[in-house]
């Protein structure tokens, strides 16, 4: 387990860098989504409501942290992080809809379908999804068109039926049937882990790292993705809804199997810490330039929201 001093140090480092990234992402969304003077204004307002302010911005932070390993420019890393956040926010808008998770609060404010309406929420999510690929395809993101198309392909794969959307479908099915631990692990590897894996992979793509040289990064991403979900499950039963900015305890109420229901609280907590140790071990070939990635791994299981 992480010691108290080490944990505090990791949290301080992550909090400082996450604050910088969050400001940059909010400013980028503000520039990307100016309110038009026509009938689309409600759509843009809904997109801004969902995208600006709140959230941990963990995914853009991971892109930045991995980019530190390869001296990728901050501007390129920020644009890729912005694309990932577009996908993440679109998924939250759609997940919150009555047809899926039916949530009223997200990031401490009303969900988009509550603040606006369901049709506007669907369109806002659709548009953020589209903007992600527009950002990646722009030469401002990377001068090499082959790098840009690989980024597009990788994010599309991480977002679609073999990634996040497929995991969400499994999550919906989890309300109707009982899943074993292997199936829950598969669900979370898709729903949460695939996008986290892209964040780490993106820097390797921009650095033109050969596929065989990405094994350690893949292992790191896989382990922190599962640790993140276990920590989320723990917060769902032990956390503070005010801090989380959303309703808690919904998985148990829906009768879904989770890491906690299948493993028990203490075993799940131990598993999360073991995964963090494994994730950091995958970075053994890197020095201080990987300190932020190590701190993120620790932060994932120590956070309170």
C-alpha positions in Angstrom: 0.0 0.0 0.0 1.1 3.6 -0.6 2.6 5.3 2.5 1.1 8.4 3.9 3.9 10.7 2.8 4.2 9.1 -0.7 0.4 9.4 -1.1 0.4 13.1 -0.1 3.3 13.8 -2.5 1.5 12.0 -5.4 -1.7 13.8 -4.7 0.0 17.2 -4.6 1.8 16.5 -7.9 -1.3 15.3 -9.6 -3.4 18.1 -8.3 -1.0 20.7 -9.5 -0.6 19.3 -13.0 -4.3 18.5 -13.2 -5.2 22.1 -12.3 -3.0 23.3 -15.2 -4.5 20.8 -17.6 -8.1 21.6 -16.5 -7.6 25.3 -17.1 -6.1 24.7 -20.5 -8.9 22.3 -21.5 -11.6 24.7 -20.3 -9.9 27.6 -22.3 -9.7 25.3 -25.4 -13.4 24.4 -25.1 -14.3 28.1 -24.7 -12.4 28.9 -28.0 -13.8 25.8 -29.8 -17.5 26.5 -28.8 -18.3 30.2 -29.3 -22.0 30.8 -29.1 -23.4 31.4 -32.6 -25.9 34.1 -33.4 -28.5 31.8 -34.9 -30.8 28.9 -34.1 -27.9 26.6 -33.1 -27.2 28.6 -29.9 -29.1 26.2 -27.6 -27.0 23.3 -29.0 -23.7 25.2 -28.4 -24.9 26.3 -24.9 -25.6 22.6 -24.0 -22.2 21.5 -25.2 -20.5 24.2 -23.2 -22.6 23.2 -20.1 -21.3 19.7 -20.3 -17.7 20.4 -21.4 -16.6 23.4 -19.5 -15.9 23.2 -15.7 -15.8 20.2 -13.4 -14.4 16.8 -13.9 -11.0 15.4 -13.0 -9.6 15.8 -16.5 -7.7 12.6 -15.8 -7.6 11.6 -19.5 -6.0 14.8 -20.8 -3.6 14.6 -17.9 -2.6 11.1 -18.9 -1.9 12.3 -22.4 0.3 15.0 -21.0 2.1 12.7 -18.6 2.9 10.1 -21.2 3.9 12.8 -23.6 6.5 13.9 -21.0 8.3 10.6 -21.7 8.9 11.4 -25.4 9.3 15.3 -25.3 6.0 15.7 -27.3 5.1 19.3 -27.4 2.6 20.5 -24.9 0.4 21.9 -27.6 0.1 18.6 -29.4 -0.6 16.8 -26.2 -3.2 19.3 -25.2 -5.1 18.9 -28.5 -5.1 15.1 -28.2 -6.3 15.5 -24.6 -9.0 17.8 -25.8 -10.1 15.2 -28.4 -10.3 12.5 -25.7 -12.2 14.8 -23.4 -14.7 15.4 -26.2 -15.3 11.7 -26.4 -15.5 11.4 -22.6 -18.0 14.2 -22.2 -20.1 12.9 -25.1 -20.3 9.5 -23.4 -21.3 11.1 -20.1 -24.1 13.1 -21.8 -25.5 10.0 -23.4 -25.0 7.7 -20.4 -27.0 10.2 -18.2 -30.0 10.0 -20.5 -33.2 8.3 -19.3 -32.7 5.5 -21.8 -29.5 4.6 -20.1 -28.4 5.5 -16.6 -31.1 8.2 -16.0 -29.0 10.5 -13.9 -30.0 14.0 -12.8 -26.6 15.4 -11.7 -23.2 15.3 -13.2 -20.1 17.1 -12.0 -22.2 19.0 -9.4 -24.7 20.4 -11.9 -27.8 19.2 -13.7 -27.2 16.7 -16.5 -27.6 18.1 -20.0 -31.0 16.5 -20.6 -32.2 18.1 -17.3 -30.7 21.5 -18.0 -32.0 21.5 -21.6 -33.9 18.5 -23.0 -33.3 15.0 -24.3 -33.1 15.9 -28.0 -30.6 18.7 -27.3 -28.6 16.4 -25.1 -28.4 13.7 -27.9 -27.3 16.3 -30.4 -24.7 17.8 -28.0 -23.2 14.4 -27.4 -23.2 13.7 -31.2 -21.4 17.0 -31.9 -18.7 16.5 -29.3 -18.1 13.0 -30.7 -17.6 14.5 -34.1 -15.4 17.4 -32.9 -12.9 14.8 -31.4 -12.0 13.5 -34.8 -12.0 17.0 -36.4 -9.4 18.0 -33.8 -7.2 14.9 -34.4 -7.4 15.3 -38.2 -6.2 18.9 -38.1 -2.5 19.4 -38.9 -2.2 21.6 -35.8 -2.4 18.4 -33.7 0.6 16.8 -35.5 2.4 17.7 -38.7 2.6 14.1 -39.9 -0.6 12.9 -41.7 0.3 9.3 -41.0 0.4 10.0 -37.2 -2.9 11.9 -37.4 -4.7 9.0 -39.1 -3.3 6.5 -36.6 -4.6 8.7 -33.8 -8.0 8.9 -35.5 -8.1 5.1 -35.9 -7.0 4.4 -32.4 -9.5 6.8 -30.8 -12.3 5.4 -33.0 -11.4 1.8 -31.9 -11.3 2.8 -28.2 -14.7 4.6 -28.5 -16.7 2.0 -30.5 -18.1 -1.5 -30.1 -14.7 -3.0 -29.3 -14.2 -0.2 -26.7 -16.2 2.2 -24.6 -19.6 1.8 -26.4 -19.3 -2.0 -26.3 -18.6 -1.7 -22.6 -21.6 0.5 -22.0 -23.8 -2.1 -23.8 -22.5 -4.8 -21.5 -23.2 -2.5 -18.5 -26.8 -2.2 -19.7 -27.0 -6.0 -19.9 -25.6 -6.3 -16.4 -29.0 -5.2 -15.0 -30.6 -8.2 -16.6 -28.1 -11.0 -15.9 -25.4 -12.0 -13.4 -21.8 -11.5 -14.5 -18.8 -13.4 -13.1 -15.6 -11.6 -12.3 -14.0 -12.3 -15.7 -17.0 -10.7 -17.4 -17.1 -7.7 -15.1 -13.3 -7.3 -15.8 -14.0 -7.4 -19.5 -16.8 -4.9 -19.2 -14.6 -2.4 -17.4 -11.6 -3.0 -19.7 -13.9 -1.8 -22.5 -16.1 0.8 -20.9 -13.4 2.6 -18.9 -10.1 1.0 -19.8 -10.1 1.5 -23.6 -10.2 5.3 -23.5 -7.5 5.3 -20.7 -5.4 3.0 -22.9 -5.8 5.4 -25.8 -4.5 8.3 -23.7 -1.3 6.4 -23.0 -1.0 5.0 -26.6 -1.5 8.5 -28.1 1.9 9.7 -26.9 3.6 6.6 -28.3 1.8 7.2 -31.6 3.0 10.8 -31.7 6.5 9.7 -30.9 6.4 7.2 -33.7 7.3 4.4 -31.2 7.3 0.9 -32.7 4.5 -1.3 -31.6 6.9 -3.8 -29.9 8.3 -0.9 -27.8 4.8 -0.1 -26.4 4.4 -3.2 -24.2 5.2 -1.5 -20.9 2.8 1.4 -21.6 0.0 -1.1 -22.5 0.6 -2.9 -19.2 0.5 0.4 -17.3 -2.7 1.5 -19.0 -4.4 -1.8 -18.4 -3.6 -1.9 -14.7 -4.5 1.7 -13.9 -7.7 1.3 -15.9 -8.8 -1.6 -13.7 -7.5 0.1 -10.5 -9.5 3.2 -11.5 -12.8 1.2 -11.8 -12.2 -0.6 -8.5 -11.6 2.8 -6.8 -14.8 4.0 -8.4 -16.7 1.0 -7.1 -15.3 1.7 -3.6 -16.4 5.4 -3.8 -19.8 4.3 -5.0 -20.4 2.7 -1.6 -18.1 4.7 0.7 -17.9 8.1 -1.0 -19.6 11.5 -0.5 -22.2 12.3 -3.2 -21.5 16.0 -2.7 -17.8 15.6 -3.5 -18.6 13.2 -6.3 -21.0 15.6 -7.9 -23.4 12.8 -8.8 -25.6 10.1 -7.3 -23.9 7.2 -5.6 -25.0 3.6 -4.9 -26.8 3.2 -8.2 -25.1 -0.1 -9.3 -26.1 -1.9 -6.1 -29.6 -0.5 -6.4 -29.8 -1.8 -10.0 -28.5 -5.2 -8.9 -25.4 -5.0 -11.0 -22.4 -7.2 -10.2 -19.3 -5.1 -9.5 -15.7 -5.8 -8.3 -17.0 -5.1 -4.7 -20.0 -7.4 -4.9 -17.8 -10.2 -6.4 -14.7 -9.8 -4.3 -15.7 -8.0 -1.1 -14.5 -4.5 -0.1 -11.2 -5.4 1.5 -10.1 -7.8 -1.2 -11.1 -5.3 -3.9 -9.1 -2.6 -2.1 -6.0 -4.9 -1.9 -6.5 -5.7 -5.6 -6.5 -2.0 -6.5 -3.3 -1.4 -4.7 -1.7 -4.4 -6.3 -2.7 -3.1 -9.7 -1.1 0.2 -8.9 2.2 -1.5 -7.9 2.1 -3.5 -11.2 1.4 -0.3 -13.2 4.4 1.5 -11.7 6.6 -1.6 -12.3 5.8 -1.3 -16.0 7.6 2.0 -16.0 10.9 0.6 -14.7 12.7 1.6 -17.9 11.9 5.3 -17.3 13.4 7.7 -14.8 12.1 11.0 -13.3 10.3 11.8 -16.6 7.7 9.2 -15.6 7.1 10.5 -12.1 3.8 12.1 -13.0 2.6 8.7 -14.5 3.6 7.0 -11.2 1.8 9.7 -9.2 -1.3 9.3 -11.3 -1.3 5.6 -10.5 -1.1 6.3 -6.7 -3.7 9.1 -7.0 -6.2 6.8 -8.7 -6.7 4.7 -5.6 -6.3 7.5 -3.0 -8.7 10.1 -4.5 -11.9 10.9 -2.6 -14.1 11.5 -5.7 
